[in-house]
Amino acid sequence: MVEVVKKSSVARLNKARRYNDRADFQYFDIISSLETYFKKLPGLQKFQHFHFTRANPCVIKAQKFANGPFEEFRLLKIGKSNASKIIEKIKALSFPVLVPPPMKYERQEYLYNYIRPFVRDEFKDITCPKPPVRSTNE
């Protein structure tokens, strides 16, 4: 994925950052832990920029476009008086890692046979590699 990001700009302007210099990515199930404490942000998809501060963790500011006005939202479900206790609980949370299911063999074949021809040569083996040979037991 890092190579795809690097090569995605002719001028090499796009930079990929790895978390802790790791080659892999981890996805966490934060929703199941945080939905207890927070309301959903209404119209989330129409916003492009978000701003949070440590000084005011109960408030999120969101912009619909660059240099536009920020809208403020209070998403913490409890009142200000209990906020510091709840925030300490949230800081102590650990989130389970989401493990994606392996891609089905049929999907791998589809990507290889039908999508790969449209992918630039330098990305073919990254995005649409040849599926492993299927054993007769499968």
C-alpha positions in Angstrom: 0.0 0.0 0.0 2.9 2.4 0.8 4.2 1.9 -2.7 0.8 2.5 -4.3 0.6 5.8 -2.4 4.1 6.9 -3.3 3.5 6.1 -7.0 0.1 7.7 -7.1 1.5 11.2 -7.8 3.7 11.8 -10.9 5.5 14.5 -9.0 5.9 12.2 -5.9 4.0 14.6 -3.7 2.0 12.0 -1.9 3.8 10.6 1.1 2.8 7.4 3.0 3.3 7.2 6.8 3.5 3.9 8.6 2.3 3.7 12.1 5.4 2.8 14.2 7.3 2.0 10.9 5.2 -1.2 10.6 4.5 -2.7 7.2 1.1 -3.8 8.1 -2.1 -2.0 9.1 -4.5 -2.8 11.9 -8.1 -1.8 12.1 -9.8 -1.5 15.5 -13.4 -1.9 16.5 -13.7 1.5 18.2 -17.4 1.9 17.5 -18.6 -0.8 19.9 -16.5 0.7 22.7 -17.2 4.4 22.1 -20.9 4.3 21.2 -21.6 4.0 24.9 -20.2 7.5 25.5 -20.8 9.4 22.2 -23.6 10.4 20.0 -23.2 10.0 16.2 -22.2 13.1 14.3 -25.2 14.1 12.2 -24.4 14.3 8.5 -20.9 13.0 9.0 -20.3 12.4 5.3 -20.8 16.0 4.3 -17.8 17.2 6.4 -14.3 17.3 5.1 -12.2 18.6 8.0 -12.4 17.8 11.7 -10.8 19.5 14.7 -10.4 18.1 18.2 -8.5 19.6 21.1 -7.2 18.1 24.3 -8.4 21.3 26.1 -12.0 20.7 25.1 -12.4 17.0 24.4 -16.2 17.1 24.6 -16.4 19.3 21.4 -15.7 18.5 17.8 -15.5 21.2 15.2 -16.2 20.2 11.6 -15.9 22.0 8.2 -17.8 21.2 5.1 -15.0 22.6 2.9 -11.5 24.1 3.3 -11.5 27.6 4.8 -15.2 27.4 5.5 -16.8 28.0 8.8 -16.5 25.4 11.5 -19.7 23.9 13.1 -19.4 22.8 16.7 -20.9 19.6 18.0 -21.1 18.2 21.6 -21.1 14.5 21.1 -20.4 13.3 24.6 -23.6 11.8 26.0 -23.1 13.0 29.6 -23.0 16.5 31.1 -20.0 18.6 31.7 -19.8 17.7 35.4 -19.1 14.0 34.8 -16.9 14.6 31.7 -13.5 14.3 33.3 -14.5 10.9 34.9 -15.8 9.6 31.6 -12.8 10.9 29.7 -10.5 8.9 32.0 -12.6 5.8 31.4 -12.3 6.4 27.6 -8.5 6.8 27.9 -8.3 3.4 29.6 -10.2 1.6 26.9 -8.6 -1.0 24.7 -10.1 -1.7 21.3 -10.3 -5.1 19.8 -8.5 -5.6 16.5 -10.7 -6.3 13.5 -9.4 -9.1 11.4 -10.8 -9.1 7.9 -11.9 -12.4 6.5 -9.7 -13.8 3.8 -10.8 -12.9 0.2 -12.8 -15.7 -1.4 -11.0 -17.6 -4.2 -13.7 -16.6 -6.7 -13.2 -12.9 -5.9 -9.4 -13.3 -6.4 -10.0 -15.0 -9.7 -12.4 -12.2 -10.8 -9.9 -9.5 -9.9 -7.1 -11.3 -11.7 -9.0 -12.1 -14.8 -11.3 -9.0 -15.2 -9.8 -6.1 -13.3 -6.0 -6.7 -13.7 -6.0 -5.7 -17.4 -7.1 -2.2 -16.5 -4.5 -1.7 -13.8 -1.1 -0.1 -14.6 1.7 -2.6 -14.9 3.6 -1.5 -11.8 0.4 -2.0 -9.6 -0.8 -5.3 -11.0 0.9 -7.6 -8.6 0.0 -5.5 -5.7 -3.7 -5.0 -6.4 -4.6 -8.1 -8.5 -2.1 -10.8 -7.9 -2.5 -14.2 -9.4 -4.6 -16.4 -7.0 -2.8 -19.4 -5.5 -3.3 -22.7 -7.2 -6.4 -24.3 -5.8 -5.8 -27.7 -4.3 -8.1 -30.5 -5.3 -9.4 -30.7 -1.6 -11.1 -27.2 -1.8 
